[in-house]
């Protein structure tokens, strides 16, 4: 049996979750000013990690078969580690 990320996170304590929040994700996103940090490809689809200039934090935009996903988190490093767990490895340029 393979244990995926989300069930493991769900089993974590409330204290842990409060100090290690997951990124938010949306399929729709308002126009934001983004300063690119890095770009790459995931399974041939574009990925952009950037600093959100409209708020403090980072945005990761990833294309998928069913549309674009926008992930947001205060720490860009969290996005770099989290999104590949969900979508697969990212080949950063």
C-alpha positions in Angstrom: 0.0 0.0 0.0 1.3 3.4 -1.0 0.7 6.3 1.4 0.1 9.5 -0.5 0.9 13.0 0.8 -2.6 14.2 1.7 -3.6 11.3 4.0 -0.3 11.6 5.8 -0.8 15.4 6.2 -4.4 14.9 7.4 -3.1 12.6 10.2 -0.8 15.4 11.4 -1.6 17.3 14.6 -3.4 20.6 14.5 -0.3 22.2 15.9 1.8 20.9 13.0 -0.8 22.0 10.4 -0.9 25.5 11.9 2.8 25.9 11.6 3.1 24.1 8.2 0.1 25.2 6.1 -0.5 23.8 2.7 -0.5 26.0 -0.4 -3.9 27.2 -1.6 -4.9 26.1 -5.1 -7.3 27.5 -7.6 -8.3 27.0 -11.2 -9.2 30.6 -11.6 -7.0 33.5 -10.7 -7.3 37.3 -10.8 -4.7 39.2 -12.7 -1.6 39.6 -10.5 1.8 41.1 -10.9 4.4 38.4 -10.8 8.2 38.7 -10.8 9.4 35.4 -12.2 11.8 33.3 -10.0 12.1 30.4 -12.3 10.4 28.5 -15.1 10.3 24.9 -16.1 8.3 22.1 -17.6 6.3 19.3 -16.1 5.4 16.6 -18.5 5.8 19.0 -21.4 3.6 21.7 -19.8 4.7 25.1 -18.7 5.4 25.9 -15.0 6.1 29.3 -13.6 7.2 30.1 -10.0 7.1 33.7 -9.2 7.0 36.3 -6.4 3.5 37.8 -6.1 4.0 41.6 -6.2 0.4 42.2 -5.1 0.9 40.4 -1.8 3.6 38.9 0.2 4.2 35.4 -1.0 4.7 33.3 -4.1 2.7 31.9 -6.9 3.3 28.7 -8.9 1.3 28.4 -12.2 1.2 24.9 -13.7 -0.7 23.7 -16.8 -2.5 20.4 -16.6 -4.7 18.3 -18.8 -7.8 19.9 -17.4 -6.6 23.6 -17.3 -4.3 25.8 -15.3 -3.7 25.5 -11.6 -2.5 28.4 -9.4 -0.8 27.5 -6.1 0.0 30.2 -3.5 2.1 30.1 -0.4 4.1 32.5 1.7 7.3 30.5 1.0 8.3 29.7 -2.6 10.4 26.8 -1.4 7.2 25.1 -0.1 5.7 25.5 -3.6 8.8 24.0 -5.2 8.6 20.9 -2.9 4.8 20.5 -2.7 3.7 20.8 -6.4 5.9 18.0 -7.7 4.4 15.7 -5.0 1.0 16.4 -6.6 1.8 16.7 -10.3 5.2 15.0 -10.8 8.7 16.2 -11.2 9.4 19.6 -12.7 12.3 20.2 -15.0 13.4 23.7 -14.1 15.3 25.6 -16.8 
